[in-house]
Amino acid sequence: MSVHGINPALATQARKVTGHTASTAPVPVPEPTALALQYHRSGNLLWALDTTAGFLIPAAILFTGLSARLRRVALQLARGRWLPTVAVYAILFVALTAILTLPLSWYAGFIRQHAYGLSNQSLGDWLGDWATGLAVGCAVGALVLWIPYLLLRLSPRRWWLWTGLATIPLSVLGLIVGPIWIAPLFDDFGPMKNQALEARILTLAARAGVEGGRVYQVYKSADTKTVNAYVTGAGGTKRIVLWDTILAKLRPDEVLFVMGHEMGHFVLRHTLSVILGAAVLATLSLYLVQRVAGGLIRRFRDRFGFERLSDVASLPLLVLVGGVVSFVASPVALAWSRRQEHEADRFGLEITRDNRAAALTFVRLQQENLGVPRPGLIYTLWRGSHPSLAERIEFANRYRPWATGGKMRYQHLFRPCAARHRHITD
Ligand SMILES: [Zn+2]
């Protein structure tokens, strides 16, 4: 499932002078607080630790022969039947990985968030979310793992290509059912409470040509103090989701800019390109597996405890190679993501024409989420899914072709009802 959030810190957001668009004075980029800098630095360290664990854990499961032992247990539980063996192995592997990473997840997601004053979630709620995530992971694993292993049997030479292609319908399916089957397991979704603001958002959506999309408010304030909004879903489940924290902390015109940004993702079909990009990466990873697996298995057969790639015990090898490919490809994938986010910002600016609201939105994002405006090069290359906050504030201050006679990039996409509702949406 893929979503485009406004908030770079989260798999996913001021103050205004009275009379709004009247003021076009540039908004200065705030200096980061000492706490934000500390949060940023320790976050980088944690990311390095997490990334290392992401390589070491599958490698350990593979090289100690633990994977082969898990497969033997699965085989026994499934009484030798192939499909149930694969499903049981998937559940054992997902559960083992989740348990091994539990201390790190608990520190990063609970202890640390509380230490920085970003979370007010109880331990029980956090554990509940963790267990739910684990159950979803096991279910998804059990439902899909047979696909590459069946293809390995049917087409030992081209399985990597067919599996890579299969990720496209699977991602689309995930995107369709995610918002209705998965997301409600973690959060409570409801209609927007502020109906006046909802009406302004729907008018904006009509101008942007986003039809059939819904706006949901999610009750996150019980768990977190950070703010976020994102677009997700496909077809009948297409939606924009606003955390109630963002609604509490942003002014209506700033929420409208956020909405303009999110609508930009829909109109510019960013989710589709993310799904296609992920399929290319998956295909590349699996192709690499195909190239290296034979040699590795010959060399480490005794340690691995299996003889063929088509043995489901080879899963950690797939995970490991996939992790390496993702890591190497990250700078390119993230540069692409930053470009999309920049274009969504441009879309939001062109449709709202409210430079100040846009700039103040990013100021608010920085303040509420302990952001730093100008992260370093390593962060940008490996973690920067969005342009830096400083770049976003500066672009929001500067980009106003409608006033300077410059060329608008997305004006032609806006619906003519704009003129009629101009007084509300501006
Ligand atoms: Zn975005």
Residues whose N, C-alpha, C, O or C-beta is under 5 A from the ligand:
A	BS01	ZN	H4 G5 I6 E341 A344
